[in-house]
Amino acid sequence: MNDDTVLFIGVGRMGSLMAMRLAEAGITLGVVDHSPDALMPFRQRGIAAAASGAALSGSIVITMLPTDLEVREALLGPGGACTGLPRRIVIDMSSASPASTQALSADLARKNIALIDAPVSGGMAGARVGNLIAMVGGDREIYEQCLWLLTVMCREVFHVGPVGSGHSVKALNNYLSAASLWTATEALVIGKRLGLDPAAMIAVWDAGSGKSHATEVKLPRHVLTGSFDFGQSLELFCKDIAIAAALAEQTRVRAPALDSFLTNWRQASQALGAQEDITALIKLLEQNDND
C-alpha cells in the first residue's frame, strides 16, 4: 500500500461511490462537499469531512466536480484545498475544459503541486463496482505514481498525453456517446411505431453492427425499465459536447454532425429540464413523434 493519503473533493452521486471505493480499500481518506447530506455517510464511518479542504489532510487531492470553475475554486479559492496544508498531487477526475486545466496546472506548479487530469467513463454503475475507464493527461511519472490509486476506482486506465489530454479525450468520448444514444433512441421510437418489440430490437442491435453503449447499457437498463437513472444530467452532458465542439473549432475541423448533435441535445435539455437524466431523451422523441 502506498503511503499517500487522499483528500476527495466532491462526493455527489458519482464522487461518493468513488470515494467509498477508496475507503473500502483501506486508504486514509478525507472528504469535502458543500452538502451536509453528502458528507453524512462518510462521517458515520469516522472519515474526516468538511465543507472546505484547507484544513483536511491528504497528500493527493482528487476532485470530482461539475465544472472547471468549481475545481479551481475548491483548490485555490477561499478555504481551498491547496491554500492550507501541503499537497503533492492533484488528480482532477471531473469533466472540464482542457485549456482551463492547463492554466490550473501552471498555477499549481508554482506551489510545487503536480496535476493530472483523469476524467472517467462508465457512469454510476461503473463507479459503484470500480469498473470505470480513466483517460489520463499529464506527466507520465506522476501518472505512474497515481496508478495504484486510480486502479481502485477504475477497471482500465489509459495515459493519453500531456495535461489537458484526458479532458480532450473525455469530451470527444461523450460526443460519441451523445451521438449513439440519440440515434439509438430514434431507432427505438421508429421501431415501436412499426409495432416491433423494443427488447428484441435492442438485443439484435447489441449483437450486430449497431452495437454501442446505448444498446448495451442505457436502453435496456435505463430506458426500457422506465427508470431513467443512468446518472448523468442533460446539463452536464451538453457541457461536455460543447467542449468537444470548441476543440473542433480550435483545430479548425469542420464537424457538422457534432454541431448538429450539440444543438439537438441543448434543445432536449431546454425541453425536458437541465437536471433530467440523459436517458429520458425518449420522452421528448416520443412526444415529438405524436405531434
N, C-alpha and C positions, 0 to 999 in steps of 0.2 A: 504494500500500500504506500502510495506517495505521501510525503509529509505535509503537502499543501492543504490548507483549509479553504473553504468556499463560502463566499457571500453571494446569495442568489437574489437578484432584484427582479420582481415581477412574478408573483405567484397567483396569477389568474387561472383561467381554465387549462391552458397548456402548461404554463410555468409551474403550477402546483404539482402536476403529475411528474414533471421532470425533476423538480426539487425533491419530491418524495422518493424517487428512484435513488437519488444521491444519499438521502438519509437512510434508506433501507440497505444501502451498500456499506454503511458504517462510516461514511465521510463526515468529518466535522463540519457543521453547516450553520449558517445564519441566514435569515430570510428578511426581505424588505418588500413592503407593499403599502399603498395608501389605505387599503381596505382592511379594517379590523377583522371582518369575517374571513377574509382570505388568509390572514395570519393565524387564526384560532387553531386550525388543525396542527400547525407546527408548534405553537405554544403548548398544546396539550401533550406533545411528545417531548417537551423540555428543550426545544430548539429555540435559540435566541431569535427574536423577531422584533422589528421596529418599522416605523413609517419612513425613516430615512437611514442611510447606511453609514454615515460618517463615523459613528461610534462602535459599529459592529465589526468584529474581526473577520479576516478572510484574506489570505494572500492572493487568491484568484477570485475575481468578481465575474459573475455571469449575469448578463442582462437578457430578459425576455419580456420586451415591452412593445406596445403597438407601433410606435414611430421613432425615427432617429432623433426627433426633438426631445422626446421623453427619455431616451437613452442618455443624451448629453446632459439633460437636467439632473437625472438620477446619479450621474457620475461627477459632474463638475458644478452643478448648481448649489444653492444653499443647502447645507447638510448632505451634500453629495458624497458618495462612497469614496471618491478619490480626492476628497478635501480634508480627510481626517487621518485615520490610521494608514500606515504604509501598505501599498498593494504592489504585486509583482506583475500580474497579467489580468487583462480584461478580455472576456470572451463574449462578444455580442451575438446572441442567438436569435435576435429579433429579425424581422424583415425590414430593411432600411435602404436608403439611397446610398449607392457606392461612394459618391462624391462626399457626402456628409460623413461617412465612415472614415474616409481617408483624412479628412480635416480633423476629426476626433482623434484619430491615431497620432497625428502630428502633435496635437495638444497634449495627449497623454505621454508621448515620448519625452516631452520637456520635463515631465515629472518622473522620468525613468520607469514608466509603466508601458509594457508592450500590449498591443491589441491584436486580436484576430477576430474576424467575422465568421461566424459559424451558424448561419440560419439552417433551419431543418424543414424536412418534408415528411408527412406521414399522419398529420392530424392528431386528434386527441386519443384515438385508438392506438396509434403507434407510440405516443408519449406514455401511455399507461403501462405498456409492457416493454418499453425500451427498444422499440422497433423503428425508431426514426432514422432518416437518412440526413446526414450533415454534409454541407458543402463549405469548405473552409478556405478563407483567404488570409494571407499573412505570411510572416517569416516561417520557413519550414522548421527551423529549430524550435521555435515557440510552439508551432503546431504539434511537433513530436512530443514536447513536454506536456501538452494538454491531452494527448490522445487517450491516455488511461482514463481520464475523466469523461471525455466525450463518449467513449465506448460503454460507459454505464448507462447512458441515455439513448444511445444510437446503435442500430444494427450495423450500419455501414457509415464510414467517414471518409470523405474524399478531400484531398488538398487540391485546390483548383487554380491557385495563383497568388499574386500579391494581395495586400489588404484591399478590400472592396470587391474582390473577385467572387467571394462567396455570395454577397448580396446581388451581384450581377447574375450569377447562375440561378439563384433563387427566384429572382424576378422573371427571368426567361422560363424557368420551370413552371411558375404559376401562370404565365401566359399560355403555355401548352396545356396546363390543367384547365384553364378557363375555356380554351377552345374545345377541348374534348368533352367537358361537362355540358357546354351549351349545345354542341352538335348531337351528343348522345341523347340529351333530353328532348331536343327537337324530334329526333328519330323515334323516340319512345312515344311522344304525343301523336305523331303521324300514324304509327303502328296501332295505337289504341283506337284511333278513329277508323282504322280499317277492320277493327274487331279482333285484332291479334292479341294473344296472351302476353302481357308485359314480361312476366318471368321467363317465358320461353324465348322471347326476343333477346333479352339480356343474356341468357345462357348461350345462345348462338353467337352473339356478337363477342362475348367474352372468350369463346372458344376459337373465334375466327380472326380475320384481319382487322376487324373493328375494335379489337380489344384496347382498353385504356383503363386508367384508374377509375374513371367514371363507371365503366361497365363492370369492373371487378369489385369495387367497393361502394362508391357513392350511390349509384342507382339501386342495387339490391338491398343495401343495408340502411340507407337513409331516405330514399325516395319511395320505393315500393312499400316500406313499412309505415310510411307516413310520419316518421319521427322527425325528419328534417333537422338532425342534430349532429352533423359531421363535425361541427365545432369551429367553423370559420365564417366570419361575418362578411356580408357583401361590402361593407365599408373598407375593411382591410384587404379584401380580395381586389377591389378596384384600385386601392393604393399600390399594390404590387404590380398590377397590369400597367398602371400609369408609369411606374418606374421602368418597366420594360419598354414602353413607348418612348420615354425620354432617352433611353440607351440607343434606340433605333435612330432617333433624331440626332443624338450626339455623334453617332458613327456614320451619319448620312446614308442610312439604309432605308430605302422605300419599303414600307411594311403595311400595305393596305389591309391585310387581314387583321393585323394587330390593332390598327386604328379602328377597324370596324368592331372588333370584339370589345375594345375599351368603351366605345360608345354604347354598345348593347348592354354591357354589364353595368355601366353607370345608369342607364335608363331603368334597368331592373332594380338597382339599389334605390332609386327615387320612387319607383312604383311599389316596391314591397317593404321598404324601410331599411335603413343602413345597417341595422343590427340583426336583420333576418339572416338565417343561415343560407349559404350558397346553394344548398341542395333544394331550397324552396323555390328555385327558378321555375320548376314545373308548374307552380301555381299561376305564375304570370303567363307562361306559354299556353296553358290550357284555357286561361281566361281570354287571351287573345284569339285562341282557336274558336271560342264560342261567340266572339263579337260579330 
